[in-house]
Amino acid sequence: MDENNKKSPPRKKQPTVLHCAFCDKSQNEVHKLIARNNPAGKKALTICDECVEMCTEIINGQSLVEAENSPKALYEYIVRQNEIIGDARDRANKALDLLNISMPPASESQH
């Protein structure tokens, strides 16, 4: 067979590296990258865990500013923050369970 007629081996398709739509960090630079499932050919809409955290801080900060002028809004803010803390405690306990470690009991000042 002639050398010029040889077919080159098929190239492996390089995996697409996704980037956060807000900060442009790649999926390799962040802990988590959340992507919306888009139809083929459409660019994925993505956001990283760092931008989600920043947005959460902005929303919570605004909620507190609004709550300062309304007892009901302040109560709802405190309830929401308590739920967030409870969820974080639950996630921490699950992680500790995976490591076979128990969390120390909460002190009375933490309630």
C-alpha positions, -999 to +999 in steps of 0.1 A: +000+000+000+013+035-009+024+057+021+003+087+007-029+066+007-028+056+043-055+071+064-045+089+096-060+075+128-092+091+139-087+120+163-102+118+197-128+145+203-115+168+231-140+172+260-156+206+262-144+226+292-173+246+306-169+281+321-191+300+346-212+325+328-206+351+356-169+349+365-156+329+335-137+304+357-134+270+341-149+239+356-114+229+366-109+261+387-140+258+409-154+231+432-187+228+414-201+241+382-239+239+377-250+237+340-285+239+326-292+211+301-296+228+267-305+214+233-276+202+211-257+230+195-267+256+222-241+269+246-247+256+282-258+282+307-235+277+338-228+291+372-201+281+397-205+275+434-185+306+442-209+329+423-239+311+438-224+318+473-218+355+463-254+358+450-268+342+482-248+368+503-262+396+483-298+383+486-294+377+523-279+411+529-307+428+510-333+408+530-317+420+563-319+456+551-355+452+542-362+434+575-349+462+597-381+482+589-406+455+594-411+431+624-427+405+601-399+407+575-373+405+604-391+374+618-391+357+583-354+366+578-345+350+612-366+319+604-349+316+570-314+319+585-323+293+611-334+269+583-301+276+564-281+268+596-301+237+602-295+225+566-258+232+569-257+213+602-275+183+585-250+183+556-221+185+580-235+155+600-239+135+568-203+142+559-191+133+593-211+101+592-193+092+560-161+097+579-174+078+609-170+109+632-196+122+655-202+160+660-200+174+695-233+184+710-244+220+705-240+242+735-270+261+749-256+294+736-259+281+700-297+276+702 
